[in-house]
Amino acid sequence: MFKWPWRKSLNPNIVEQKRIEGILTPITSNYKQDQAYTSIDAVYTVVSFLMTKFSQIPIRVYKISDQKALKEYNRVKKYQYQSPAMFLKVKRLQRKALEQADESSPLAKLLQQPNPAMTSDIFLQTLYGFKLLKGEGFSWLVREQEGNEDSPVLQMYPLPPQNMYLVPDRDDAYGIKQWVIELPAMKVLETTDVLLWRYPRFDFDTTTHIHLRGLSPLTAGRRMLEGVDILEQSAAQNYANRGAAGVIAMSAAAATMELTTEQLGKQLTAINERINGSKNAGTIAGINGPDPRFFDLSMSAREMAYIEAQKFSLTRVAQLYNVPAGIWDLSESANNNITQYRAQVYTDKLMSEMADLLSIYNSSLLRAFGLQGTAYIDADYSELPDLQADFQKMLLTLKDAWEITPNEKRELRGYELSDEELMNTQWVPSGYKPIGDAGLDINANDELAGSNNNLS
């Protein structure tokens, strides 16, 4: 059984050596945070999709070759898929600023396997899932020497935000004195060993420092989610009582016949018993009458309302998380754009999310391994399947660009650079010449064209 690597038992009967030095600020109670992921299928669909896509982004360690180029690269890298020119600029800056480091280094191994219970993809899924649902994700660094920023990190764990408490520094509106975790007893964690990755919030409070905690998207969309929940429950209830799929009854012509009160009562009773209600769902009902005909009731208004409610819920939750809802639209017109929608998830959302996380990791992990100024942690988007269509478009656009050297084109395609000197030279097209050098008379051509127009 997995056990947390605490240095001291979490037996509640044992008093912690470190004292909690102030009030405890928990995460704000958010609407159905713990239930939404498991009870609202639209939330599960969107959040699980984002978690999976985020965890597929490879994280690598690079050696820094040029600090100035690295600074510019950091500024523009999230725009690399917006145009061919920007794509090429980012690749040039990356090539100038970074070179890939040894994947067997302690830092690279930590990123590949953060702890014995989690590989990199599971760790990132869990961490990002907490942020999407709770508004914040915690990375706890287990060091050789607890609380020492210069001590190497042995393992990393994602911590549940609902069990984390902030102890504010009363002398600093943006200061955190301690982090306290409850699993199940209270344990004080050093602030240097806890990395917080969060969505910002603006309800400023100098007493509780709640502005230093994250804001869950589920809190911002509370009213919308309440409406979605009610709508889906109502639609599901109506769908369950949808009745028979078809009925064999008298034709429209026969229905014009006058019925006695007794006959009309029998017809209404038969409709309620044989057509309406969940017990008749999917059946074919029969009602006695002259000139029988079959009436198809397979797609009732209730069923169509249920389908529309599902689509509406998914669209609203997707908007809440800034994701194109067209990803889940199964219509033919949407399928033509599905590749673009999937690429848009990375360019409009996940790239900036990953940049924020890696900025935090670069600040703490590099120092822990003594690599400040010499190494850099970065994401590699070049092999992601959802971005290959955009990548191929970029390559086709740059294919005939003479100002790009052949070696630069090889590098963009992922090939090894050639040692041939001419492969680093720009090749100018030589098949073009001024029209005067071609021995053509422009005026004569214009006159000839005019005479041809007159003949027509």
Buried (B, 14 or more C-beta within 10 A) or exposed (E): EEEEEEEEEBEEEEEEEEEBEBEBBBBBEBBBBEEBBEEBBBBBBBBBBBBBBBBBBBBBBBBBEBEEBBEBBBEEBBBBBEEBEBBBBBBBBBBBBBEEBEEEBBBBEBBBBBBEEBEBBBBBBBBBBBBBBBBBBBBBBBBEEEEEBEBBBBBBBBBBBBBBBBBBBBEEBEEBBBBBBBEEBBBBBBBBBBBBBBBEBEEEEEEBBBBBBBBBBBBBBBEBBEBBBEBBEEBEEBBEBBBBBBBBBBEEEEBEEEEEEEEEEBBEEBBEEBBBBEEBEEBBBBBEBEEBBEBEBEEBEBBEBBEEBBBBBBBBBBBBBEBBBBBBBEEEEBEEBBBBBBBBBBBEBBBEBBBEBBEBBBEBBBBBBEBEEEBBBBBEBEEBEBBEEBBEEBBEBBEEEEEBBBBBBBBBEEEEBEEEEEBEEEEEEEEEEEEEEEEEEEEEEEEEEEEEEEEE
